[in-house]
Amino acid sequence: MTLTKTVEFEVVLQKCNLFQVPKIIRWQFKLEPDQVLKVDVRSKDLYASGSFLAKMSKDGRIRVPKLFYLILKGKEPDLVGRVIEVKLQPAAT
């Protein structure tokens, strides 16, 4: 079973522009690493957002591309440890 509807959650951005999809969501939708997802990210306190296509790694992490990280970051020195809002959707086929 793959992701068939939109899922929203908040996570803390980790080092190397990574965030982890909560295990309960991975289990509920049986997310597979080979599924392409449309990822919408929004910085909770900086009001910047962006969307991109990504695949989840085997450990449930998704890397935010550098361009979108720079957009989210704005003039802040770093976003590690900041809360971001994430919306996962199945990629249009």
NUKE-308543 format. One record per atom (N, C-alpha, C): x, y, z; residue in three letters. Coordinates in steps of 0.05 Angstrom, whole numbers, plus 5000, padded with zeros to 4 digits. Example, Ala and Ser with C-alpha at 12.3 -4.5 7.8 and 13.67 -1.06 7.14 Angstrom:
526448865156ALA
524649105156ALA
526449345156ALA
525749555142SER
527349795143SER
525850015157SER
//
This chain:
501749765000MET
500050005000MET
501850255000MET
501250434983THR
502750684982THR
501050914992THR
502351134995LEU
500951375004LEU
498851454984LEU
496451484993THR
494251554974THR
492951824981THR
493551935004LYS
492352195011LYS
494452375024LYS
493752625028THR
495652815040THR
495952775070THR
498452785079VAL
499052755107VAL
500652995116VAL
499853125138GLU
501253355148GLU
502253295176GLU
504653395182PHE
505853365208PHE
508053575212PHE
508953605237GLU
511153795243GLU
513553625253GLU
515853705244VAL
518353575253VAL
520553775258VAL
522653685271VAL
524953855276VAL
527053785254VAL
528053995242LEU
530053955221LEU
532753865233LEU
533853655222GLN
536353535233GLN
538753635217GLN
541053545224LYS
543453625210LYS
543353525181LYS
544753655164CYS
544953585135CYS
542253615121CYS
540653805130ASN
538053865117ASN
536153625116ASN
536253455137LEU
534553215138LEU
532253245158LEU
530053115152PHE
527953085172PHE
526952805170PHE
525852705192GLN
524952425193GLN
521852415194GLN
520852255176VAL
517952205175VAL
517252045200VAL
515352125216PRO
514651975240PRO
513951685234PRO
514851515252LYS
514551225248LYS
511651145246LYS
509951275261ILE
507051205260ILE
505851255233ILE
506751465219ILE
505851525192ILE
506951315172ILE
509551255176ARG
510751045158ARG
509350785161ARG
508650705185TRP
507150455190TRP
504350465180TRP
502950685186GLN
500150705178GLN
499750685148GLN
501450805133PHE
501150805104PHE
503150615090PHE
504650465105LYS
506550275095LYS
508350405073LYS
509450635080LEU
511150785061LEU
513650625053LEU
514250615028GLU
516550475018GLU
518550675008GLU
521150615010PRO
523250795002PRO
523250854972PRO
522050684956ASP
522050734927ASP
519650904917ASP
517850984935GLN
515551144927GLN
516451444925GLN
515651564902VAL
516251854898VAL
514052014912VAL
514852204928LEU
512952374943LEU
513252664936LEU
511052804936LYS
511253094934LYS
511353204962LYS
513353354968VAL
513853444995VAL
513553754996VAL
511753855012ASP
511554145017ASP
512654195044ASP
514554375046VAL
515754455072VAL
515254745076VAL
514854815102ARG
514355095110ARG
515755135136ARG
517255345138SER
518555415163SER
516455545181SER
516155435204LYS
513955505222LYS
514155805231LYS
516555895237ASP
516756165248ASP
517856375227ASP
518856275204LEU
519956465185LEU
518056515161LEU
515856365159TYR
513856395139TYR
514856375110TYR
516756195106ALA
517756135080ALA
516955845073ALA
516455785048SER
515655515040SER
516755445013SER
516555185007GLY
517355074981GLY
516354794978GLY
516354694954SER
515554414949SER
517354284929SER
517754034932PHE
519653884915PHE
518853584915PHE
519953434897LEU
519553144896LEU
521853004909LEU
521252794924ALA
523452654938ALA
522652364943ALA
524652204949LYS
524251934959LYS
525351914987LYS
524051765003MET
524851725031MET
527051515032MET
529051555049SER
531051355053SER
529951115069SER
531550905071LYS
530550665086LYS
530050725115LYS
531450915127ASP
531050985155ASP
528851195159ASP
527451275138GLY
525151455141GLY
525851745139GLY
528251815130ARG
529052095128ARG
528752195099ARG
528152455097ILE
528052585072ILE
529852835073ILE
531452865052ARG
533353095051ARG
531953325036ARG
532153565049VAL
531153805036VAL
533353895017VAL
532753934991PRO
534754024972PRO
535854294981PRO
538354344973LYS
539754584982LYS
538354834974LYS
537254854950LEU
535855084940LEU
533455154959LEU
531854944966PHE
529554994983PHE
530455055011PHE
532654935020TYR
533754995046TYR
534455285048TYR
535755395027LEU
536555675027LEU
534155855027LEU
532055775012ILE
529555935012ILE
528255935040ILE
528155705053LEU
527055685080LEU
528655845100LEU
531255835097LYS
533055955116LYS
532956255116LYS
532656375092GLY
532656665090GLY
535256775100GLY
535056955119LYS
537457085130LYS
538356955156LYS
537056745165GLU
537856605189GLU
540456465185GLU
542156435205PRO
544756295201PRO
544355995197PRO
542355875210ASP
542055585208ASP
539255505216ASP
538155295206LEU
535455195213LEU
535454945229LEU
537854835235VAL
537954585250VAL
536654625277VAL
534854445284GLY
533354475309GLY
530854635308GLY
530254745285ARG
527754905281ARG
525454715273ARG
523054795280VAL
520754635273VAL
519854715245VAL
519354515228ILE
518254565202ILE
515654415199ILE
513854525183GLU
511354385176GLU
511754235150GLU
510953985149VAL
511353825125VAL
508653715116VAL
508253715090LYS
505853595078LYS
506853395057LYS
506153145060LEU
506852935041LEU
504452865024LEU
504852844998GLN
502752764980GLN
503952564960GLN
502252394949PRO
503352224927PRO
503952394903PRO
506152334890ALA
506952484866ALA
504952414844ALA
504252614828ALA
502452574806ALA
503752404785ALA
502252214774THR
503452034754THR
502552104727THR
//
